[in-house]
Amino acid sequence: MDALYTAVATANGREGRAVSSDGQIDLPLGFPQALGGNGKGTNPEQLFAAGYAACFASAMGAIGRQEKIDVKDASVTAEVSIGKDTDGGFGLSVVMRVELPDHLQGEPGRDLLEKTHAYCPYSKATRGNIPVELVIE
């Protein structure tokens, strides 16, 4: 791969800080209450969800332009879950909830989501590593 851009961020754990090299991100990190934390601070799952949702929405826009499909009223919500996996460690799963306009309900929307999922860099990175469910809303 020829890198077009490289993002750089540094963190020092789930109860520390995350800072990007350009200073655009500088935020406290914390465990969510569901994992025993006080819920004060962003957690890695939220950051991953935001990045994946944004990337998927942009990828859907690219597919829409290629196929001359209007996707301007679509929106993407990523739900990233963390839990115990079968080897005793932790694993992630994702549900991508995509709100589509009426003209993309049914088979046209499903086809768009499948093509987007094949194209999106985050989807490529997760493929075969974590389960990702695509849901049309």
C-alpha positions in Angstrom: 0.0 0.0 0.0 1.2 3.5 -0.8 0.2 5.6 2.2 -1.6 8.8 1.3 -1.9 10.0 4.9 -0.8 8.6 8.3 -2.6 9.5 11.5 -0.5 9.5 14.6 -1.9 9.4 18.2 -0.4 8.5 21.5 -2.3 7.1 24.5 -1.2 5.8 27.9 -4.0 3.5 28.8 -7.8 3.4 29.3 -7.5 5.8 32.3 -5.0 8.3 30.7 -5.1 10.6 27.8 -5.2 10.3 24.0 -3.4 12.9 22.0 -3.0 13.2 18.2 0.3 14.5 16.8 -1.5 17.6 15.4 -3.2 18.4 18.6 -6.7 18.0 17.1 -7.4 15.2 19.6 -6.5 15.7 23.2 -8.9 14.1 25.5 -9.1 12.1 28.8 -9.7 8.4 28.6 -11.8 6.4 31.1 -13.4 3.1 31.6 -17.2 3.1 30.9 -19.4 2.4 33.8 -20.4 -0.9 32.3 -16.8 -2.0 32.8 -16.5 -0.7 36.3 -15.3 2.8 35.6 -16.8 6.1 36.5 -17.7 6.9 32.9 -15.7 10.1 32.8 -13.6 10.2 29.7 -13.8 8.8 26.3 -13.1 5.1 25.8 -11.4 3.3 22.8 -14.7 1.7 21.7 -16.3 5.1 21.3 -13.3 6.3 19.3 -13.4 3.2 17.1 -17.2 3.6 16.6 -16.8 7.2 15.6 -14.0 6.4 13.1 -15.7 3.4 11.6 -19.1 5.3 11.2 -17.4 8.2 9.5 -15.3 6.0 7.2 -18.3 3.8 6.3 -20.4 6.9 5.5 -17.7 8.3 3.3 -17.2 5.0 1.6 -21.0 4.9 1.0 -20.7 8.3 -0.6 -18.0 7.1 -2.9 -20.0 4.1 -4.0 -23.1 6.3 -4.4 -21.1 8.6 -6.8 -19.8 5.7 -8.8 -23.2 4.2 -9.2 -25.1 7.5 -9.5 -27.1 6.9 -6.3 -28.2 9.8 -4.1 -27.0 8.9 -0.6 -26.9 12.5 0.9 -29.8 11.7 3.3 -28.2 8.5 4.6 -26.5 8.3 8.0 -24.4 5.7 9.7 -24.2 4.7 13.4 -21.6 2.2 14.6 -22.2 0.2 17.7 -18.9 -1.2 19.0 -19.2 -3.8 21.8 -16.5 -5.3 23.9 -16.8 -8.5 25.8 -15.1 -11.7 26.8 -14.2 -14.0 23.9 -13.7 -17.7 23.8 -10.0 -17.7 24.8 -10.6 -15.8 28.0 -9.5 -12.5 26.6 -11.5 -9.7 25.2 -13.0 -9.2 21.7 -15.0 -6.7 19.7 -18.1 -6.8 17.6 -19.8 -4.1 15.5 -23.3 -3.4 14.4 -23.5 -0.8 11.6 -26.9 0.8 11.6 -27.5 2.7 8.4 -30.5 5.0 7.9 -31.4 5.1 4.3 -33.9 7.3 2.4 -37.0 5.7 1.1 -35.6 5.2 -2.5 -32.9 2.9 -1.0 -35.1 0.7 1.1 -35.1 -3.1 0.3 -32.7 -4.6 -2.3 -31.1 -1.4 -3.6 -30.1 -0.5 0.0 -28.8 -3.9 0.8 -26.8 -3.9 -2.4 -25.3 -0.5 -1.5 -24.4 -1.6 2.0 -22.7 -4.8 0.7 -20.7 -2.8 -1.8 -19.8 -0.2 0.8 -18.7 -2.9 3.3 -16.4 -4.4 0.6 -14.9 -0.9 -0.2 -14.6 0.7 3.3 -11.0 0.6 4.7 -12.3 -0.1 8.3 -14.4 -2.9 7.0 -11.4 -4.4 5.2 -9.4 -4.1 8.4 -12.0 -5.9 10.5 -13.0 -8.6 7.9 -12.3 -12.0 9.3 -11.2 -10.5 12.7 -14.4 -9.3 14.3 -18.1 -9.8 13.5 -19.7 -6.9 11.7 -23.5 -6.9 11.2 -25.1 -4.5 8.7 -28.5 -3.2 9.6 -30.7 -1.0 7.4 -33.1 1.3 9.3 
